[in-house]
Amino acid sequence: MKKDAYQKIMEIIEGTAAKLVVVSKTRSVDQIRSFYDRGQRMFGENRVPELVEKHDALPGDIEWHLIGHLQTNKVKYIAGFVSLIHSVDSLRLLEEINKQAEKNNRKIAVLLQFKIAQEESKYGLDVTDLAGFQRTDYPWIIFRGVMGMASFVEDKTQITNEFRHLKTIFDDLKNNYFSEKNDFTEISMGMSGDYEIALAQGSTMLRVGSLVF
Ligand SMILES: *Cc1c(COP(=O)(O)O)cnc(C)c1O
């Protein structure tokens, strides 16, 4: 097989702490299966109905990640199987995930999504939103790390600074809230256009879609 973008990324991250989440939103079950057949197990979706449908149609050993904005009233549809929710952008959502996790009698792993881009439209927490945050308020949540999206710009310096900012937030949270936990380890940043910059700034989870399809 000709060396493609997927293979190239896999070679770059081989032997590092970084992992690749193949973002399969809008792609068909057959397209996902072709990555599955190459050994890929982590897939990311941004819409709940699509995630549920694909989960039902594809093998049970796939790790499904929810990467898009999640409405509180939809948590219940994915609580039974989701492997990682990247997009926790409010404490209200965190409360609902905690509640649905308990209902399903399974802990749910999450990333806290921070707003690092200049653009107005991006969802995400600001560090000040965590005032009063106590990890122990959420016994059914496993906090795995942070997630962020850089601005859609050409300026590599700006993207670098935004990713560096997320790494700083990660380090601060780790020190302040999770220092004695070994499961707060992930920095989800980097997409098709900026994954190399993200890796250089310490990304441990790339979310790449269009480049590999
Ligand atoms: C679509 C999407 C991606 C992947 O974007 P590509 O540019 O196709 O690699 C990554 N993260 C989120 C949150 C997305 O919605």
The ligand as a Gaussian input file, in Angstrom:
#p B3LYP/6-31G(d) Opt

LIG

0 1
 C      -13.796000      17.878000      12.938000
 C      -13.008000      17.983000      14.167000
 C      -11.659000      17.587000      14.185000
 C      -10.920000      17.088000      12.972000
 O      -10.768000      18.099000      12.033000
 P       -9.933000      17.858000      10.700000
 O       -9.534000      19.233000      10.299000
 O      -10.871000      17.195000       9.746000
 O       -8.766000      17.002000      11.036000
 C      -10.983000      17.673000      15.391000
 N      -11.578000      18.128000      16.510000
 C      -12.863000      18.527000      16.533000
 C      -13.456000      19.020000      17.807000
 C      -13.617000      18.461000      15.357000
 O      -14.899000      18.857000      15.383000

